[in-house]
Amino acid sequence: MPLAGQCCPAVETVLNTIWLTRADLRKLFEGDRLGFELWLMLHGVREYRALAETGSRLRLELVTAPTEDGLPGVRPALTNAMKSIWRGRADLSRRFDAASAPGQQELVWWYFLCGVPEYGLSRFVTEQQRRYLNQPDGRVSQDAWAPLTRFMVEIWSRRADLRRRFPLAAKSGRERFLDWYFVDGLAELQFPDAVDRKQARILLAPLRGTPRGSPRVPRIARMIWSADDEVRRDFPDPESVGLRDWMYRDGAERYPILRRLLELESPARAPAVISAPDLPFGVNVVGYARGDFGIAEDARMAARALQARSIPVSLYNVEPSIEHSQHNRSVEALISDRLPYSVNLVCMSGMEAAAWAAAEGSPAFRGRHTIGCWPWELPRWPDLWRHAYDMLDELWAASRYTYDAYAKDCPKPVRHIPSAVAVEPTARRSRGGFGLASGRFTFLFYFDFLSSLARKNPFACFEAFRIAFPHGNEAVALVIKAMNVPARDPLWQRLLDETAPDPRVTIITETLDRGAVLDLCRACDCFVSLHRAEGFGRSLAEAMMLGKPVIATGYSGNMDFTVPGTAALVDHRLRPVGEGEYPFGDGQSWAEPDIGHAAWWMERLFRERPLRERLAAQGQALVAGTYAPDLVGREYEAALGQIASGFV
């Protein structure tokens, strides 16, 4: 569904993000732009704070336009919004016959009395609708201090408690009902926008008979004073200047009708736009702080790098999808439900970051410099997600490969700042603790199934292993560790079927905490990654920091540290990303590693101990000398210093 050009940029950004991240909505509203935008305004505003903030700039006519099947005599007219709510709710469909004029009229009144507060639609009421609702009702006498309107009488007629309390046959009942309606009724209905300018003039005028020279306390302030014990305690004299000033200051926060009246009285007098907070210097790291997966480690390592340089840091935990576990508690002391500092460092994918921004809205960004630290694995950022750049002030790329991908079209400054790597955690598990045989040279590959089987390419590891050691009696083994494997996935089942006949291959799918994963790497002899693309290659960097030789595809983000002399680089050719192999892969390319060359490296490292020890030592020195938290923290410190000084 084309969304570009339909709204102002802020709205377009939010709409595109919601559309692209919600498969359920794409399925429901494919080709139905009207239905999608109605859903956004009726339901989406309750899920996405940014949408609630920008909703007034969506196309108002989608909500307020009369439906094509509206019947004569139904007033106010049945609108798209009313019909959409009716269609989506079985209780309303049973209650109101929308094919008849009486049924439509009842649905209209339900909308204004119940639907507007339930769905938060007060801001979408039009002047035409408001004029009709506020016309004097001919069924009652009009001798009170303000007209009793159609809307008021409709409320009164449908509520037995109001009919008992306020008999409209008597003038005193009519006047007390008016007091209730403006002080309490509109608050109960969550519909202060029902008030029009004529009513505002009456409510803001002083009572008749106010002595000349006395403070001009508005009628509405006197009404609230009479109904509110706390206000009477604070302001014993209802004619005081203090009561009038309270109405224009604190009262508007407590009584929504006062805010509405002040807006109608004078736009200049309406509450000011919230200014940017004056926040202390420091970094709010936004990400999956408790997650047991790679992007979560990005956030934790960013916090650790900042701590290493004594930069104030707080972690804002984002809940991942239900497929991901959240058992890591290593940074619990840093986690806050606030964003207390002046810089946001958002350590999630760009897609996930945009979804978070839509859900959180402007309070998460106001007064803060927002940096994206987004992993990405392909040579170009997808055009469909260019709107995600709007949430950022700048972008940090963890590798030169991702830097090149972003720098092609990102309209914001892009910096290459590496991710920190550390490998201290341990669960104190040895090779035997994983059920692995001793006395065998063991190759290891581990990956997250949710990171794409096609990209991680475990089949190539097994095929290279089989070619390298064809006889079956070599003293070698291969471990493939996978997490988040979906039940009965056909590709995974194929891998199991292919590896099952070889007793040298161990498949591990149990969930391991971070210490256990690193222990598994410690227990093995060589790490292998025949990936087709990596944004950074954290698992490779961790293996190298642990002093393990690595065999890796010589392509993509890992080429910052897997260079000749530090790793066994596997030849490759570039090929197009196949249909369905990777999100937004159309028109993009990645590597196809040479399995024969990988097999050659496996066999050679198994045979040549001096070679593997040299690669391991040099690789460890490079990674430790580049990605240690203190060293990465220095780069953060320099970049943040430029931001603080105003130079970006």
WOSUL-V201101 format. One record per helix or strand. SS is the DSSP state (A for helix, B for strand). FROM is the first residue (numbers start at 1). LEN is the number of residues. Records with the same first field share a line. If there is no record, write none. Layout:
SS=FROM-LEN  FROM-LEN
This chain:
A=9-13  23-7  33-10  44-3  49-9  60-5  80-9  90-6  101-19  122-3  127-7  150-8  160-6  171-18  192-3  197-8  219-9  229-6  241-8  251-4  256-10  267-3  294-15  332-3  350-11  362-3  383-9  400-8  432-3  449-3  453-4  458-11  490-11  514-10  538-8  557-4  595-13  609-19  629-16
B=66-1  79-1  136-1  149-1  206-1  218-1  280-8  313-5  335-1  341-6  369-4  394-4  413-4  441-8  476-8  505-4  526-4  549-5  564-1  567-4  572-5  589-5
